[in-house]
Amino acid sequence: MSTQHGDPGHGESPAAWTAVVVMLLGIAAGAVFFFLDMPVMVFVCAGVVVVGILLGFILSKAGYGVNGPKFTPKTHD
């Protein structure tokens, strides 16, 4: 059985990690502000989530995505 099965990876790139971390922070803060009944801050946090999506896209296009020239994949031992 071959271990090479064309696995594209799990988004283990600086672009993916940055996007996910920014979006998680926005969602977590938004949940706290929702609980504290601060609707303006909830919408600000929704904007942070959108910024995270854009940041991931921009970093991917800048070469920090999975197949980008500035990305060196880590080996799994």
HUGI-V113692 format. One record per backbone hydrogen bond with DSSP energy under -1.0 kcal/mol. NH is the residue of the N-H (numbers start at 1). CO is the residue of the C=O. E is the energy in kcal/mol with one decimal. If there is no record, write none. Layout:
nh=NH co=CO e=E
nh=NH co=CO e=E
//
This chain:
nh=13 co=11 e=-2.3
nh=15 co=64 e=-1.7
nh=17 co=13 e=-2.8
nh=18 co=14 e=-2.3
nh=19 co=15 e=-2.2
nh=20 co=16 e=-2.5
nh=21 co=17 e=-2.5
nh=22 co=18 e=-2.3
nh=23 co=19 e=-2.3
nh=24 co=20 e=-2.7
nh=25 co=21 e=-2.3
nh=26 co=22 e=-2.1
nh=27 co=23 e=-2.5
nh=28 co=24 e=-2.8
nh=29 co=25 e=-2.5
nh=30 co=26 e=-2.3
nh=31 co=27 e=-2.2
nh=32 co=28 e=-1.9
nh=33 co=29 e=-2.7
nh=34 co=30 e=-2.1
nh=35 co=31 e=-2.1
nh=36 co=32 e=-2.0
nh=37 co=34 e=-1.2
nh=38 co=33 e=-2.4
nh=42 co=38 e=-1.6
nh=43 co=39 e=-1.9
nh=44 co=40 e=-1.9
nh=45 co=41 e=-2.4
nh=46 co=42 e=-1.8
nh=47 co=43 e=-1.8
nh=48 co=44 e=-1.6
nh=49 co=45 e=-1.8
nh=50 co=46 e=-1.7
nh=51 co=47 e=-2.3
nh=52 co=48 e=-2.1
nh=53 co=49 e=-1.9
nh=54 co=50 e=-2.4
nh=55 co=51 e=-2.8
nh=56 co=52 e=-2.2
nh=57 co=53 e=-2.0
nh=58 co=54 e=-2.8
nh=59 co=55 e=-2.7
nh=60 co=56 e=-2.0
nh=61 co=57 e=-2.2
nh=62 co=58 e=-1.6
nh=63 co=60 e=-1.2
nh=64 co=59 e=-2.6
nh=68 co=65 e=-1.2
nh=70 co=63 e=-1.6
nh=71 co=68 e=-1.2
//
